[in-house]
Amino acid sequence: MSETERYDAPLQRGMLTDTSCGDGTLASVLAEATTGRWQGVAYTTAGACALREVYGEAGTARLRNTDGKEVDPDTVYELRLWSVETSSDESLLARELRWLNGTGGVEVTVRRKAEAVDGGKAAAGESDRPCWYRHNSYLQHGASAPYKGSDAMTSIEVFTEEAAYGNTVFVDEIMTGRWN
């Protein structure tokens, strides 16, 4: 499937899940991100930072931005980390950890609809909601498009049914790509 076909594809059925992550502190959300490979965005009192990695052990995890400098966790007031690792779980399309100062943390996932993966054998969790999804991508700042193989940041757009009238509405976008 070409990139054009991939992004022009119709919406597909999936499941959107959101669950509490950690105890509400930034440190607890970072502890969740010490396994696997994560990238993201930290909104700090000094501006937004593109994050290349989370490193260290649970309890002492740190953030490194794309220019290699460490991000001071005391300046972070909002954090979005997405998994850039391919998973052995065929149903998992996107996974993101989010934290907002004073509100706490949440893990958001999008999965292919269970029937398409395992014949419907997987049990739905409490926070699972039916959704539709489609792949999306953005040109990254500094990319050399359109002539030299532009660097794209990929994502999954998520839509659900609006309860009152049955309209399909955009509800979220979960990043999946790597910074160039």
Residue pairs with C-beta under 8 A, 6 or more apart in sequence:
1 9
3 137
6 135
7 134
7 135
7 136
7 137
9 134
9 135
10 134
11 132
11 133
11 134
11 159
11 168
12 112
12 113
12 132
12 133
12 134
13 112
13 113
13 116
13 130
13 131
13 132
14 93
14 110
14 111
14 112
14 113
14 130
14 131
14 132
14 133
14 158
15 110
15 111
15 112
15 113
15 114
15 124
15 128
15 129
15 130
15 131
16 108
16 109
16 110
16 128
16 129
16 130
16 131
16 158
16 160
16 171
16 172
17 107
17 108
17 109
17 110
17 111
17 125
17 127
17 128
17 129
18 106
18 107
18 108
18 109
18 127
19 106
19 107
19 125
19 127
20 104
20 105
20 106
20 107
21 28
21 29
21 32
21 97
21 98
21 99
21 104
21 105
21 106
21 107
22 28
22 29
22 31
22 32
22 99
22 104
22 105
23 104
24 103
24 104
24 105
25 105
26 73
26 76
26 79
26 99
26 101
26 105
27 59
27 61
27 73
28 105
29 79
29 81
29 97
29 98
29 99
29 105
30 54
30 61
30 62
30 63
30 73
31 58
31 59
31 61
32 97
32 105
32 107
33 54
33 61
33 81
33 97
34 54
34 56
34 57
34 58
34 61
36 83
36 85
37 53
37 83
37 84
37 85
38 51
38 53
38 54
38 81
38 82
38 83
38 84
38 97
39 50
39 51
39 52
39 53
39 81
39 82
39 84
39 178
39 179
40 50
40 51
40 79
40 80
40 81
40 82
40 96
40 97
40 175
41 48
41 49
41 50
41 51
41 79
41 80
42 48
42 49
42 51
42 63
42 65
42 71
42 76
42 78
42 79
43 76
43 77
43 78
43 79
44 71
44 72
44 75
44 76
44 77
45 75
45 77
46 75
49 63
49 65
49 66
49 71
50 65
50 66
50 179
51 63
51 64
51 65
51 66
51 71
51 81
51 179
52 64
52 65
52 66
52 68
52 179
53 63
53 64
54 61
54 62
54 63
54 64
54 81
55 61
55 62
55 64
56 62
62 70
62 71
62 73
63 70
63 71
63 73
63 76
64 70
64 71
65 71
66 179
76 101
77 100
77 101
78 99
78 100
78 101
79 97
79 98
79 99
79 100
80 96
80 97
80 98
80 175
81 96
81 97
81 98
82 94
82 95
82 96
82 97
82 174
82 175
82 176
83 94
83 95
83 96
83 176
84 176
84 177
84 178
87 95
90 112
90 117
91 111
91 112
91 114
91 117
91 118
91 122
92 109
92 110
92 111
93 109
93 110
93 111
93 112
93 133
93 156
93 176
94 108
94 109
94 110
94 155
94 156
94 174
94 175
94 176
95 107
95 108
95 109
95 174
96 107
96 108
96 109
96 174
96 175
97 105
97 106
97 107
97 108
98 105
98 106
98 107
98 108
99 105
99 106
108 172
108 174
109 174
110 131
110 133
110 156
110 158
110 174
111 117
113 130
114 120
114 121
114 122
114 124
129 160
130 160
130 161
131 158
131 159
131 160
131 171
132 158
132 159
132 160
132 168
133 156
133 157
133 158
133 159
134 156
134 157
134 159
135 154
135 155
135 156
135 157
136 154
136 155
136 156
136 157
136 173
137 152
137 153
137 154
137 155
137 177
138 152
138 153
138 155
139 145
139 150
139 151
139 152
139 153
140 150
140 151
140 152
140 153
140 179
140 180
142 151
142 180
143 150
143 151
143 152
143 180
144 150
151 180
152 177
153 175
153 177
153 178
153 179
154 175
154 176
154 177
155 173
155 174
155 175
155 176
155 177
156 173
156 174
156 176
157 170
157 172
157 173
158 170
158 171
158 172
158 173
158 174
159 168
159 169
159 170
159 171
160 168
160 169
160 171
161 167
161 168
161 169
162 168
162 169
